Amino acid sequence: MDLGKEILKAIQIMVNKKFKSYRADRTYQTIIKRIDKNGYVIIDQAGQERTVPCGIPNVELKPMQSVYVKEPLGNLNELHICSVVGNTSNPNRRNRRR
């Protein structure tokens, strides 16, 4: 019996048990495929379409716009748009090189 291998095996078992119950927020980038009466249709990390609400007040989102979505504690039922990719502070400003 190799003591080092047994210790590593015990550590691996403890780590696996800990991560089974581990839950954390996940935030990732996606795009808005379309907008329907129930909310914004996006693609989640698993590649599935999901209809989600927008958690940003007073913002107008459009199809094919890049957004960040947040999955609180791994709960897909609470998935929501939490941020817009890029600068949206002045929608009338055109991209100009100086």
C-alpha positions as CSV (number, residue, x, y, z in Angstrom):
1,M,0.0,0.0,0.0
2,D,1.4,3.4,-1.1
3,L,0.5,5.9,1.6
4,G,0.9,8.9,-0.7
5,K,-1.6,7.5,-3.2
6,E,-4.1,6.7,-0.4
7,I,-3.9,10.3,1.0
8,L,-4.4,11.7,-2.5
9,K,-7.4,9.4,-3.0
10,A,-8.9,10.6,0.3
11,I,-8.4,14.2,-0.6
12,Q,-10.1,13.6,-4.0
13,I,-13.1,12.0,-2.3
14,M,-13.5,15.0,0.0
15,V,-13.1,17.5,-2.8
16,N,-15.7,15.7,-4.9
17,K,-18.2,15.7,-2.0
18,K,-17.7,19.4,-1.4
19,F,-18.2,20.3,-5.1
20,K,-21.4,18.3,-5.4
21,S,-23.2,20.7,-3.1
22,Y,-21.3,23.8,-4.3
23,R,-23.5,26.5,-5.8
24,A,-22.4,29.9,-7.1
25,D,-23.6,32.6,-9.4
26,R,-22.6,32.3,-13.0
27,T,-22.5,35.2,-15.4
28,Y,-21.8,34.7,-19.1
29,Q,-22.2,36.5,-22.4
30,T,-24.9,35.6,-24.9
31,I,-27.0,37.3,-27.5
32,I,-30.7,38.1,-27.7
33,K,-32.2,36.0,-30.5
34,R,-35.6,37.6,-30.5
35,I,-38.1,39.4,-28.3
36,D,-41.5,38.0,-27.5
37,K,-44.4,38.9,-25.2
38,N,-42.9,36.9,-22.3
39,G,-39.4,38.5,-22.5
40,Y,-36.1,38.2,-24.2
41,V,-35.1,34.9,-25.9
42,I,-31.5,34.1,-25.4
43,I,-29.2,31.0,-25.7
44,D,-28.0,29.6,-22.3
45,Q,-24.6,28.0,-21.7
46,A,-26.0,24.6,-22.6
47,G,-27.2,25.9,-26.0
48,Q,-30.9,25.9,-25.1
49,E,-33.2,28.8,-25.9
50,R,-34.6,30.4,-22.8
51,T,-37.0,33.3,-22.3
52,V,-35.7,35.7,-19.6
53,P,-36.5,39.0,-18.1
54,C,-34.2,42.0,-18.2
55,G,-33.0,43.2,-14.8
56,I,-31.8,46.6,-16.1
57,P,-34.2,49.4,-15.6
58,N,-35.0,51.8,-18.5
59,V,-33.0,50.0,-21.2
60,E,-34.2,49.1,-24.7
61,L,-32.7,45.8,-26.0
62,K,-32.8,44.6,-29.6
63,P,-32.4,41.2,-31.3
64,M,-28.8,40.2,-32.0
65,Q,-27.5,42.5,-29.2
66,S,-24.8,41.0,-26.9
67,V,-25.7,40.9,-23.2
68,Y,-24.5,39.3,-20.0
69,V,-26.9,37.0,-18.2
70,K,-26.7,35.9,-14.6
71,E,-27.7,32.5,-13.2
72,P,-28.0,33.1,-9.4
73,L,-26.7,30.1,-7.5
74,G,-27.1,27.9,-10.6
75,N,-30.9,28.3,-10.6
76,L,-32.0,28.5,-14.2
77,N,-35.5,29.7,-13.1
78,E,-33.9,32.9,-12.0
79,L,-31.8,33.5,-15.1
80,H,-32.0,37.2,-16.1
81,I,-30.2,39.8,-18.2
82,C,-27.9,41.8,-15.9
83,S,-25.7,43.9,-18.3
84,V,-25.2,45.0,-21.8
85,V,-22.0,44.3,-23.7
86,G,-20.3,47.5,-24.8
87,N,-21.0,51.2,-24.2
88,T,-24.7,52.1,-24.2
89,S,-24.4,55.4,-22.4
90,N,-25.3,57.5,-25.4
91,P,-27.2,55.6,-28.1
92,N,-27.1,58.7,-30.5
93,R,-23.3,58.8,-30.5
94,R,-21.7,57.3,-33.6
95,N,-18.5,55.4,-33.5
96,R,-15.9,57.8,-34.7
97,R,-12.1,57.5,-34.9
98,R,-10.1,60.4,-33.7
